[in-house]
Amino acid sequence: MFVPHTQKDREAMLRTIGVSSLEQLFQDVPAAYRFPDLNLPPAMTEMEVQQELRSIAASNESMEDLVCFLGAGAYHHYIPSVVDAIIQRGEFLTAYTPYQPEVSQGTLQAIFDYQSLIATLTGMEVSNASHYDGSTAVAEAVSMAHANFRGKRSRIVVSPALHPHYRQNVRTFNRSELEIVGDADTIDPAQGPEALEDLIDQNTALVIVQYPDFFGRIYDYTQLAEKAHAAGALLAVAVNPLALGLLTPPGQFGADIVTGEGQPLGIPLSFGGPYLGIFATRLEYVRKMAGRLVGETVDNRGQRAYVLTLTAREQHIRREKATSNICTNQALIALAATVYLSMLGKHGLRQVSELCYHKAHYAARSIGALSGFSLWSAQPYFNEFVVRCPVPVEEINMRLLDEGILGGYDLGNDYPELANHMLIAVTEMNSRDDIDLLVDVLAEVSND
């Protein structure tokens, strides 16, 4: 709510700072930019503003009104009501950075619990208190690996099956001296991780893969990890954290860094954010890890207490020597993930993962049986799969939208060789009737 100052209020503030008018206050700003013509509409009452905003919002499609099969990194999952009930409590919603641990024990404990859950889920030894989103976390993995070798290794091997946004962010974030190889322009995306092995050399600092990959496929990266470690390089694995309720944790097949997009863990789609960047690693690399880390200790009375720990001061005051200048975190979003994981528990998480898995496989079998449609890969998959389509994906999605269905992702946007290929995601939110409706509409497309 905006409550404007009265003219008397403005005059009092101007007197306090020693100027006589607003014009004098802004006299140091060049005249050409001082009071630009903002072309603002006439003033409106609060009632009129609310009506206008409702009218604008009404043009948005609600996920409650659509059957969603769109994934590609952000997924429509069920969020228990307890998540919002807890994160909207005042002590969490309005809290700022917990620099004063003596008055921030609740926030610090929540972050510590988040770190513990992520470390357990990924099979790693330590987790930070989060990054901004999944793509930021991958870029930070590159920075950490480069710093770990003190800049002496410059090659970064990136899987073409890594999310396109993540690959773009790696290039945007990182230094010009890095040599980034392995994108889709040099390796066929249909190939598995074995195609990356020949790119690993003694100058390689990091190999980055996704699990399940961008196309939904599941690979065992044990051999790739061994190849990377034999060359002295690190392996980073970007995960869908919900899939880890069913799949082997990356820590068990040799990952040195695990990143991920935490959005599936009780975080709404929200038109693209705010989301949650997961970042976990082995204990030996903890001092190279960017971001915030909460530790558990005891106070002078012997009681359990929580503090910010191992924070690299370079991130704050000697920025040119820092691994990264990102030292904040997504505390409220991390809390949502913590509540979600705590409420589900390991058995509930596995149940949700199994629902996604089995429903996706039912959908894939049904679509693959349609004339003109076929599955692109025979590789095992989790809750996403790629379908070859008989007509452009854009046309199919328009047809689906007419039936109240949000269709899959058009892979031709990022992979020209995969024109007419659709990436379809299925979650626990999709009923059998929803899947059958999708199949029926696609059958009509195949019969046209």
MARKOL-804235 format. One line per field, with one value per residue (C-alpha): x, y, z; chain; residue number from 1. Coordinates in nm, 4 decimals, padded with zeros to 6 digits. Example, Ala and Ser with C-alpha at 12.3 -4.5 7.8 and 13.67 -1.06 7.14 Angstrom:
east 01.2300; 01.3670
north -00.4500; -00.1060
up 00.7800; 00.7140
mol A; A
seq 1; 2
//
This chain:
east 00.0000; 00.1317; 00.0499; 00.1760; 00.3430; 00.1506; 00.2907; 00.3647; 00.5616; 00.7684; 00.8468; 00.9597; 01.1932; 01.3426; 01.4091; 01.5769; 01.8295; 01.8851; 01.7224; 01.4266; 01.2621; 01.2577; 01.4199; 01.7156; 01.7364; 01.7883; 02.0016; 02.3088; 02.1210; 02.1654; 01.8623; 01.7880; 01.7322; 01.5958; 01.2218; 01.1549; 00.8072; 00.6884; 00.3573; 00.1734; -00.2035; -00.4332; -00.4406; -00.6737; -00.8423; -00.7426; -01.0653; -00.9945; -00.6349; -00.7527; -01.0067; -00.7435; -00.4966; -00.7630; -00.8462; -00.4803; -00.4313; -00.7391; -00.5545; -00.3083; -00.3733; -00.3937; -00.2315; -00.5537; -00.7346; -00.4862; -00.3553; 00.0219; 00.2750; 00.5418; 00.8644; 01.2146; 01.3481; 01.0385; 00.7594; 00.4000; 00.4017; 00.1633; 00.2634; 00.1238; -00.0552; 00.1774; 00.4631; 00.2984; 00.1604; 00.5131; 00.7115; 00.4539; 00.5058; 00.6444; 00.9666; 01.0623; 00.8953; 01.0388; 01.3749; 01.6924; 02.0469; 02.1221; 02.4473; 02.3589; 02.3288; 02.2140; 01.8843; 01.8603; 01.8668; 01.5398; 01.6491; 01.9955; 01.8549; 01.6187; 01.9110; 02.1204; 01.8353; 01.8133; 02.1862; 02.1567; 01.8650; 02.0397; 02.3633; 02.1676; 01.9621; 02.2636; 02.5011; 02.7511; 02.9295; 02.8428; 02.5874; 02.5736; 02.2608; 02.1657; 02.2221; 01.9731; 01.8636; 01.9830; 02.1705; 02.3549; 02.4610; 02.6115; 02.8041; 02.9316; 03.0522; 03.2683; 03.4098; 03.4844; 03.6603; 03.8684; 03.9652; 04.0422; 04.3180; 04.4271; 04.3573; 04.6112; 04.3404; 04.1075; 03.9094; 03.5432; 03.3687; 02.9944; 02.7448; 02.5185; 02.2381; 02.2841; 01.9911; 02.0436; 01.9920; 02.2604; 02.5037; 02.4297; 02.4828; 02.8168; 02.9366; 02.7924; 02.9323; 03.2819; 03.6143; 03.7320; 04.0356; 03.8107; 03.7802; 03.4269; 03.3843; 03.1244; 02.8197; 02.5666; 02.7615; 03.0378; 02.8582; 02.5315; 02.2857; 02.1590; 02.4914; 02.5474; 02.8202; 03.0806; 03.1009; 03.2488; 03.5378; 03.7623; 03.7302; 03.8864; 04.2584; 04.5200; 04.3967; 04.0385; 03.9162; 03.5541; 03.3145; 02.9447; 02.6508; 02.2827; 02.0941; 01.8375; 01.9602; 01.7672; 01.5934; 01.4860; 01.7337; 01.9023; 02.2685; 02.5185; 02.8072; 03.0472; 03.2743; 03.2772; 03.3676; 03.6570; 03.7777; 03.7601; 03.9366; 04.2098; 04.2875; 04.2734; 03.9484; 03.6292; 03.2812; 02.9758; 02.6257; 02.3164; 02.0194; 01.6441; 01.6254; 01.2867; 01.4321; 01.6767; 01.3857; 01.4132; 01.7587; 02.1089; 02.2554; 02.5391; 02.7744; 02.7662; 02.8959; 03.1801; 03.0389; 03.2563; 02.9953; 02.6185; 02.4026; 02.0339; 01.7179; 01.5208; 01.1894; 01.0330; 01.0686; 00.7541; 00.8189; 00.5505; 00.6207; 00.5612; 00.6265; 00.9943; 01.1008; 01.2210; 01.3707; 01.6419; 01.9967; 02.1192; 02.4942; 02.6670; 03.0215; 03.2813; 03.4249; 03.7718; 03.6348; 03.4297; 03.6608; 03.6323; 03.2532; 03.0723; 02.7652; 02.6519; 02.7136; 02.5566; 02.7325; 02.6229; 02.8153; 02.7540; 02.7290; 02.8979; 02.6207; 02.6787; 02.3563; 02.3291; 02.3640; 02.3956; 02.6283; 02.7382; 03.0677; 03.3527; 03.2379; 03.5214; 03.5902; 03.7119; 03.3492; 03.2816; 03.5943; 03.8618; 03.6367; 03.9091; 04.0526; 03.7179; 03.6070; 03.2744; 03.1155; 02.7821; 02.7545; 02.3793; 02.1231; 01.7545; 01.6682; 01.2880; 01.2796; 01.5245; 01.2913; 01.0034; 01.2134; 01.3030; 00.9389; 00.8435; 01.1134; 01.0440; 00.6730; 00.7175; 01.0034; 01.2069; 00.9089; 00.6823; 00.9536; 00.9987; 00.6233; 00.6043; 00.9043; 00.7449; 00.4175; 00.6055; 00.8019; 00.5106; 00.2746; 00.5422; 00.5975; 00.2225; 00.2086; 00.5150; 00.3772; 00.0428; 00.1918; 00.4541; 00.1742; 00.0147; 00.0647; 00.3218; 00.4582; 00.7572; 00.9941; 01.3276; 01.5433; 01.5386; 01.7439; 01.5748; 01.4040; 01.2439; 00.9446; 01.0361; 01.0764; 01.1176; 00.8628; 00.9088; 00.6049; 00.4534; 00.3980; 00.5685; 00.5459; 00.4137; 00.1090; 00.0463; 00.0727; -00.1810; -00.4179; -00.3581; -00.4150; -00.7568; -00.8367; -00.7064; -00.3709; -00.0312; 00.1827; 00.5482; 00.8605; 00.9628; 01.3213; 01.3754; 01.4116; 01.7505; 01.8473; 01.7821; 01.8422; 01.5496; 01.2841; 00.9440; 01.0564; 00.8599; 00.9878; 00.6933; 00.6930; 00.4538; 00.4190; 00.2005; -00.0427; -00.1374; -00.4179; -00.4743; -00.7664; -00.5346; -00.2882; -00.5647; -00.6942; -00.3456; -00.3209; -00.6659; -00.5767; -00.2437; -00.4315; -00.6476; -00.3300; -00.1941; -00.5202; -00.5377
north 00.0000; 00.3463; 00.6361; 00.9635; 01.2363; 01.5560; 01.8865; 01.9698; 01.6435; 01.7222; 02.0745; 01.9464; 01.6890; 01.9487; 02.1849; 01.9019; 01.8343; 02.2061; 02.2663; 02.4817; 02.2911; 01.9673; 02.1534; 02.2443; 01.8868; 01.7557; 02.0415; 01.8143; 01.5960; 01.7217; 01.9225; 01.6958; 01.4042; 01.5815; 01.5593; 01.3462; 01.3272; 00.9927; 01.0169; 00.8817; 00.8301; 01.0364; 00.9476; 00.6654; 00.5708; 00.2533; 00.0871; 00.1753; 00.0486; -00.2852; -00.3211; -00.2421; -00.4932; -00.7653; -00.6972; -00.7327; -01.0465; -01.2069; -01.2346; -01.4814; -01.8505; -02.0200; -02.3569; -02.4517; -02.4148; -02.6127; -02.9671; -02.9203; -03.1366; -02.8665; -02.9179; -02.8459; -02.7415; -02.6120; -02.8489; -02.8428; -03.0371; -03.0507; -02.8211; -02.9118; -02.6174; -02.6366; -02.4982; -02.1588; -02.1588; -02.1776; -01.9584; -01.6779; -01.6538; -01.3117; -01.4334; -01.6010; -01.3801; -01.0516; -01.1728; -01.0352; -01.1671; -01.3524; -01.1693; -01.1590; -01.5278; -01.4577; -01.3196; -01.5353; -01.8869; -01.9922; -01.8775; -02.0278; -02.3613; -02.3709; -02.3090; -02.5728; -02.8208; -02.7344; -02.7994; -03.1311; -03.2436; -03.1494; -03.3218; -03.6387; -03.6222; -03.5752; -03.8087; -03.5272; -03.4137; -03.0446; -02.8087; -02.4315; -02.2358; -02.2114; -01.9992; -01.8047; -02.0838; -02.3964; -02.2143; -01.9912; -02.2969; -02.4621; -02.1448; -02.1297; -02.4898; -02.3787; -02.0887; -02.3188; -02.5772; -02.3085; -02.1661; -02.5138; -02.5478; -02.1864; -02.1051; -02.3579; -02.5601; -02.3836; -02.6503; -02.7049; -03.0020; -02.9391; -03.2041; -03.1022; -03.2630; -03.0030; -02.7592; -02.4915; -02.2102; -02.3590; -02.3784; -02.0176; -01.9063; -02.0871; -01.8845; -01.5588; -01.5926; -01.7113; -01.5696; -01.5357; -01.7582; -02.0608; -02.3034; -02.4459; -02.7547; -03.0225; -02.8221; -02.9490; -02.7939; -03.0540; -03.3551; -03.5131; -03.4671; -03.8204; -03.9615; -04.0582; -03.9501; -04.1700; -03.9007; -03.6620; -03.8887; -03.8026; -03.4324; -03.4766; -03.3948; -03.2792; -02.9209; -03.0104; -02.8586; -02.9741; -03.2034; -03.1070; -03.3425; -03.3509; -03.6282; -03.6968; -03.4999; -03.2249; -03.4876; -03.6835; -03.9681; -04.1488; -04.2483; -04.4088; -04.1609; -04.3873; -04.4464; -04.0759; -03.9879; -04.2338; -04.0883; -03.7328; -03.8244; -04.0124; -03.6850; -03.4946; -03.3172; -03.2770; -03.3991; -03.1773; -03.3230; -03.1021; -03.2892; -03.2833; -03.3201; -03.4894; -03.7677; -03.8466; -03.9888; -04.2812; -04.2661; -04.3307; -04.0137; -03.8599; -03.8848; -04.2631; -04.2638; -04.0181; -03.6654; -03.3944; -03.1187; -03.1552; -02.8653; -02.8487; -02.6473; -02.6814; -02.5654; -02.9155; -02.9167; -02.7283; -02.4119; -02.2792; -02.2097; -01.8361; -01.7454; -01.8378; -01.7463; -01.6901; -02.0386; -02.2201; -02.3058; -02.6248; -02.6575; -02.9433; -03.0729; -03.2829; -03.1567; -03.1031; -02.8271; -02.6458; -02.3434; -02.2918; -02.2986; -01.9699; -01.8683; -01.8894; -02.1826; -02.2368; -02.4479; -02.6065; -02.5416; -02.4902; -02.1610; -02.0654; -02.2471; -02.5698; -02.5377; -02.6128; -02.3005; -02.2055; -01.9574; -01.8487; -02.0279; -02.0667; -01.7557; -01.6387; -01.2777; -01.2215; -01.2364; -00.9237; -00.7066; -00.8491; -00.9207; -00.9448; -01.2503; -01.4225; -01.7488; -01.5739; -01.2502; -01.4214; -01.4510; -01.4248; -01.7043; -01.7758; -01.8247; -01.8097; -02.0395; -02.2764; -02.2814; -02.3836; -02.6757; -02.7678; -02.7752; -02.9759; -03.2389; -03.2572; -03.3111; -03.5801; -03.7659; -04.0210; -04.2505; -03.9690; -03.8350; -04.1781; -04.2105; -03.8802; -03.9828; -04.3175; -04.1500; -03.9228; -04.2172; -04.4529; -04.1885; -04.0711; -04.4254; -04.4785; -04.1579; -04.2529; -04.5972; -04.4501; -04.1728; -04.4015; -04.6272; -04.3455; -04.3280; -04.0618; -04.0343; -04.2220; -04.2071; -04.0427; -04.2466; -04.5966; -04.4828; -04.5151; -04.1937; -04.0445; -03.8143; -03.6550; -03.8035; -03.6843; -03.7604; -03.7257; -03.5513; -03.5645; -03.1868; -02.8832; -02.8784; -02.5227; -02.6349; -02.9257; -02.7029; -02.4578; -02.7491; -02.8747; -02.5302; -02.5173; -02.8285; -02.6792; -02.8588; -02.6933; -02.9061; -03.0028; -02.8059; -02.7493; -02.8773; -02.7117; -02.3843; -02.4966; -02.7912; -02.7235; -03.0909; -03.1748; -02.9774; -03.1482; -03.3072; -03.2406; -03.2797; -03.3962; -03.3857; -03.5816; -03.5281; -03.6583; -03.3769; -03.5493; -03.8000; -04.0948; -03.9024; -03.6072; -03.8346; -04.0028; -03.6613; -03.5672; -03.8927; -03.8416; -03.4957; -03.6198; -03.9058; -03.6456; -03.4717; -03.7974; -03.8608; -03.5167
up 00.0000; -00.0910; 00.1428; -00.0136; 00.1890; 00.2448; 00.1261; 00.4921; 00.5267; 00.2167; 00.3342; 00.6747; 00.5162; 00.2810; 00.5753; 00.7683; 00.4900; 00.4247; 00.0866; 00.0025; -00.2816; -00.4808; -00.7704; -00.5459; -00.4188; -00.7728; -00.9088; -00.9468; -01.1933; -01.5543; -01.6599; -01.9559; -01.7213; -01.4169; -01.4644; -01.7745; -01.9186; -01.7814; -01.9661; -01.6634; -01.6768; -01.4556; -01.0866; -00.9817; -00.6577; -00.4738; -00.5893; -00.9511; -00.9275; -00.7875; -01.0663; -01.3301; -01.1850; -01.1693; -01.5326; -01.6343; -01.4245; -01.5787; -01.9109; -01.7566; -01.7936; -01.4546; -01.3992; -01.2238; -01.5580; -01.7701; -01.7893; -01.7910; -01.9746; -02.0009; -01.8068; -01.9426; -01.6018; -01.4208; -01.3191; -01.2006; -00.8725; -00.5798; -00.2920; 00.0521; 00.2168; 00.5158; 00.3012; 00.2500; 00.6053; 00.7490; 00.5100; 00.5453; 00.9203; 01.0031; 01.1596; 00.8300; 00.5696; 00.6999; 00.8307; 00.6751; 00.6662; 00.9942; 01.0678; 01.4381; 01.5308; 01.8851; 01.7514; 01.4355; 01.5718; 01.4070; 01.0606; 01.1018; 01.2184; 00.9201; 00.6836; 00.8609; 00.8232; 00.4525; 00.4098; 00.5924; 00.3770; 00.0516; 00.1559; 00.2362; -00.0829; -00.3102; -00.1271; -00.0726; 00.2439; 00.2543; 00.1021; 00.0998; 00.1867; -00.1826; -00.4916; -00.6983; -00.9331; -01.1114; -01.3871; -01.1389; -00.9411; -01.2515; -01.3364; -00.9787; -01.0110; -01.3031; -01.1008; -00.8068; -01.0221; -01.1909; -00.8508; -00.7167; -00.9775; -00.9170; -01.2784; -01.4082; -01.5859; -01.8270; -02.0136; -01.9157; -02.0779; -02.0999; -02.2057; -02.4963; -02.2914; -02.0157; -01.9984; -02.2690; -02.0173; -01.7942; -02.0848; -02.1760; -01.8167; -01.7942; -02.0915; -01.9565; -01.6043; -01.6632; -01.7626; -02.1204; -02.0560; -02.0079; -02.2988; -02.3001; -02.5180; -02.5796; -02.6824; -02.9329; -03.2215; -03.1732; -03.0220; -03.1315; -02.8401; -02.9045; -02.7837; -02.4219; -02.1770; -02.3488; -02.6184; -02.3605; -02.2608; -02.5567; -02.4715; -02.1262; -02.1110; -01.8610; -01.8985; -01.7979; -01.4730; -01.4806; -01.6642; -01.6370; -01.6989; -01.6051; -01.4208; -01.5598; -01.8603; -02.0382; -02.2531; -01.9449; -01.9977; -01.7080; -01.7380; -01.5027; -01.4909; -01.2991; -01.5972; -01.6879; -01.3276; -01.3370; -01.6666; -01.5278; -01.2041; -01.3931; -01.5694; -01.2381; -01.3292; -01.1257; -01.2176; -01.1626; -01.1891; -01.2269; -01.0828; -01.0649; -00.6843; -00.6952; -00.9112; -00.6292; -00.4347; -00.6760; -00.8395; -00.7052; -00.5440; -00.7520; -00.4563; -00.4949; -00.8532; -00.8103; -00.8387; -00.6846; -00.7154; -00.7298; -00.8409; -00.9185; -00.9584; -00.6347; -00.7849; -00.7781; -00.3973; -00.2946; -00.4973; -00.7361; -01.1039; -01.0502; -01.4142; -01.3767; -01.0252; -00.7636; -00.7640; -00.5714; -00.6745; -00.5051; -00.4531; -00.2671; -00.2761; -00.0996; 00.2277; 00.0781; -00.1462; 00.1173; 00.1362; -00.2383; -00.2277; -00.2833; -00.0902; 00.2683; 00.5007; 00.8423; 01.1024; 01.4310; 01.7521; 02.1255; 02.3132; 02.6414; 02.8322; 02.6427; 02.4443; 02.0750; 01.8609; 01.4934; 01.3234; 00.9802; 00.9300; 00.6817; 00.4985; 00.2793; 00.3737; 00.0194; -00.0916; 00.1111; 00.1172; -00.1163; -00.4071; -00.6704; -00.4871; -00.4334; -00.5924; -00.6413; -00.5330; -00.4694; -00.0915; -00.0469; -00.0686; -00.1309; 00.2370; 00.2096; -00.0948; 00.0734; 00.3733; 00.1435; 00.0154; 00.3740; 00.4815; 00.1724; 00.2244; 00.5984; 00.5481; 00.2808; 00.4470; 00.2531; 00.1928; 00.0735; -00.1548; -00.3086; -00.3552; -00.5458; -00.7577; -00.8396; -00.9385; -01.1794; -01.3185; -01.3757; -01.5148; -01.7589; -01.8807; -01.9284; -02.1348; -02.3403; -02.4250; -02.5286; -02.7433; -02.8978; -03.0247; -03.2273; -03.6006; -03.6886; -03.3341; -03.1943; -02.8984; -02.9817; -02.7420; -02.5978; -02.2957; -01.9521; -01.8422; -01.5309; -01.5871; -01.9207; -02.2658; -02.6244; -02.8967; -03.2720; -03.4132; -03.7631; -03.7776; -03.6173; -03.2367; -03.2390; -03.4384; -03.2010; -02.8952; -03.0374; -03.0945; -02.7410; -02.5909; -02.7542; -02.5485; -02.2241; -02.2411; -02.2021; -02.4334; -02.4235; -02.5037; -02.8664; -02.8789; -03.2157; -03.0210; -02.8905; -03.1102; -03.4828; -03.5607; -03.3284; -03.5140; -03.4784; -03.1512; -02.8313; -02.4734; -02.2606; -01.8790; -01.6579; -01.2830; -01.0041; -01.0927; -01.4189; -01.3780; -01.6114; -01.7597; -01.8296; -02.0084; -02.2063; -02.3139; -02.4355; -02.6305; -02.7837; -02.9133; -03.0502; -03.2208; -03.3951; -03.5125; -03.6526; -03.8403; -04.0029
mol A; A; A; A; A; A; A; A; A; A; A; A; A; A; A; A; A; A; A; A; A; A; A; A; A; A; A; A; A; A; A; A; A; A; A; A; A; A; A; A; A; A; A; A; A; A; A; A; A; A; A; A; A; A; A; A; A; A; A; A; A; A; A; A; A; A; A; A; A; A; A; A; A; A; A; A; A; A; A; A; A; A; A; A; A; A; A; A; A; A; A; A; A; A; A; A; A; A; A; A; A; A; A; A; A; A; A; A; A; A; A; A; A; A; A; A; A; A; A; A; A; A; A; A; A; A; A; A; A; A; A; A; A; A; A; A; A; A; A; A; A; A; A; A; A; A; A; A; A; A; A; A; A; A; A; A; A; A; A; A; A; A; A; A; A; A; A; A; A; A; A; A; A; A; A; A; A; A; A; A; A; A; A; A; A; A; A; A; A; A; A; A; A; A; A; A; A; A; A; A; A; A; A; A; A; A; A; A; A; A; A; A; A; A; A; A; A; A; A; A; A; A; A; A; A; A; A; A; A; A; A; A; A; A; A; A; A; A; A; A; A; A; A; A; A; A; A; A; A; A; A; A; A; A; A; A; A; A; A; A; A; A; A; A; A; A; A; A; A; A; A; A; A; A; A; A; A; A; A; A; A; A; A; A; A; A; A; A; A; A; A; A; A; A; A; A; A; A; A; A; A; A; A; A; A; A; A; A; A; A; A; A; A; A; A; A; A; A; A; A; A; A; A; A; A; A; A; A; A; A; A; A; A; A; A; A; A; A; A; A; A; A; A; A; A; A; A; A; A; A; A; A; A; A; A; A; A; A; A; A; A; A; A; A; A; A; A; A; A; A; A; A; A; A; A; A; A; A; A; A; A; A; A; A; A; A; A; A; A; A; A; A; A; A; A; A; A; A; A; A; A; A; A; A; A; A; A; A; A; A; A; A; A; A; A; A; A; A; A; A; A; A; A; A; A; A; A; A; A; A; A; A; A; A; A; A; A; A; A; A; A; A; A; A; A; A; A; A
seq 1; 2; 3; 4; 5; 6; 7; 8; 9; 10; 11; 12; 13; 14; 15; 16; 17; 18; 19; 20; 21; 22; 23; 24; 25; 26; 27; 28; 29; 30; 31; 32; 33; 34; 35; 36; 37; 38; 39; 40; 41; 42; 43; 44; 45; 46; 47; 48; 49; 50; 51; 52; 53; 54; 55; 56; 57; 58; 59; 60; 61; 62; 63; 64; 65; 66; 67; 68; 69; 70; 71; 72; 73; 74; 75; 76; 77; 78; 79; 80; 81; 82; 83; 84; 85; 86; 87; 88; 89; 90; 91; 92; 93; 94; 95; 96; 97; 98; 99; 100; 101; 102; 103; 104; 105; 106; 107; 108; 109; 110; 111; 112; 113; 114; 115; 116; 117; 118; 119; 120; 121; 122; 123; 124; 125; 126; 127; 128; 129; 130; 131; 132; 133; 134; 135; 136; 137; 138; 139; 140; 141; 142; 143; 144; 145; 146; 147; 148; 149; 150; 151; 152; 153; 154; 155; 156; 157; 158; 159; 160; 161; 162; 163; 164; 165; 166; 167; 168; 169; 170; 171; 172; 173; 174; 175; 176; 177; 178; 179; 180; 181; 182; 183; 184; 185; 186; 187; 188; 189; 190; 191; 192; 193; 194; 195; 196; 197; 198; 199; 200; 201; 202; 203; 204; 205; 206; 207; 208; 209; 210; 211; 212; 213; 214; 215; 216; 217; 218; 219; 220; 221; 222; 223; 224; 225; 226; 227; 228; 229; 230; 231; 232; 233; 234; 235; 236; 237; 238; 239; 240; 241; 242; 243; 244; 245; 246; 247; 248; 249; 250; 251; 252; 253; 254; 255; 256; 257; 258; 259; 260; 261; 262; 263; 264; 265; 266; 267; 268; 269; 270; 271; 272; 273; 274; 275; 276; 277; 278; 279; 280; 281; 282; 283; 284; 285; 286; 287; 288; 289; 290; 291; 292; 293; 294; 295; 296; 297; 298; 299; 300; 301; 302; 303; 304; 305; 306; 307; 308; 309; 310; 311; 312; 313; 314; 315; 316; 317; 318; 319; 320; 321; 322; 323; 324; 325; 326; 327; 328; 329; 330; 331; 332; 333; 334; 335; 336; 337; 338; 339; 340; 341; 342; 343; 344; 345; 346; 347; 348; 349; 350; 351; 352; 353; 354; 355; 356; 357; 358; 359; 360; 361; 362; 363; 364; 365; 366; 367; 368; 369; 370; 371; 372; 373; 374; 375; 376; 377; 378; 379; 380; 381; 382; 383; 384; 385; 386; 387; 388; 389; 390; 391; 392; 393; 394; 395; 396; 397; 398; 399; 400; 401; 402; 403; 404; 405; 406; 407; 408; 409; 410; 411; 412; 413; 414; 415; 416; 417; 418; 419; 420; 421; 422; 423; 424; 425; 426; 427; 428; 429; 430; 431; 432; 433; 434; 435; 436; 437; 438; 439; 440; 441; 442; 443; 444; 445; 446; 447; 448
//
